[in-house]
Amino acid sequence: MKKIAILMSVVLFLNACASKTKPNLESSTSSITKDTNKAPFLTEPKVRKVWVPEKIDGDKFIEGHYMWILEKTSSWSL
């Protein structure tokens, strides 16, 4: 009996979720022109990848690794 009640609850829950409709966003944005919706994008940054070899610095061993150097940052563009 409990299994049937749980199953019925799940079916009712899924039915309620499926029957909800999404709000119509077209009507709320219809007064906005397309030019104001145009968002700027970011240009791609220029990055250089450099290998740093392993080294011993006093009593520390620093394992070889890559280092990325940002040569030119990204910027807004239209």
N, C-alpha and C positions, 0 to 999 in steps of 0.2 A: 504494500500500500504506500509506503514511503517513497519507493522508487517511482511509482506512477505520479505522485505529487511533485517530486523533484523534476521529473520529465515534463510535466504540464507547466511548471514554473519556468523552466528553460524555454519551452516552446512559446509561451506567452511573452517572455522577455525578448526573445529574438524577433517575434512578430511586432512588438512595440517599437523596437529599434529600426526595423526595416520599413515601417510605415511612416517614420518621420521624414519629412522632405527638407531639402536644403533650401536656405533662403535665396531669393532671387537677387543676386548682386547687380544684375544689369540695370534694374530700375533705380538703385541707389547711386550708381555711378554715371547715369545717363546725362546728368547735367555737366559732368566734367569732360572737357574736350580731350581728344587723343594727345595733343601736344603736351598737356600738363601731366599726362601719365607716363611720358617718356622719361625714364630715369637714366642718369649717366652711368657709364660702366668704368671699371678700373682697368688701366693698362697693365700688362704683365711686367713684373719686376725683372731686372737683369741680375742673375746670380751666377757667381763663379764658384766651382767646387774645387777645393785644393786638398791634396793628401798631406797630412802632417805625419812624418815618420815617428816611430817609437823612439823614446829617449829616456835617459836616466837623469833626474834632476835632484842632486843630493841623495837623500835616502828614499826618493819616490821614483817609481817606474811609471811612465806615462805611455800607455799603449798607442800604437799608430791609429789614426782616425781621420775622417774627412772633416773639413771645416768649410762652411759655406759663407762666402763673402758677398754682401749685398752691394752691387756696383751702382745700381740705379733703382730707386724705389718705384712702386706703382703710383699712378696718379689718376685723378678723375679725368674723364674724356667724354665728349659728346658725340 
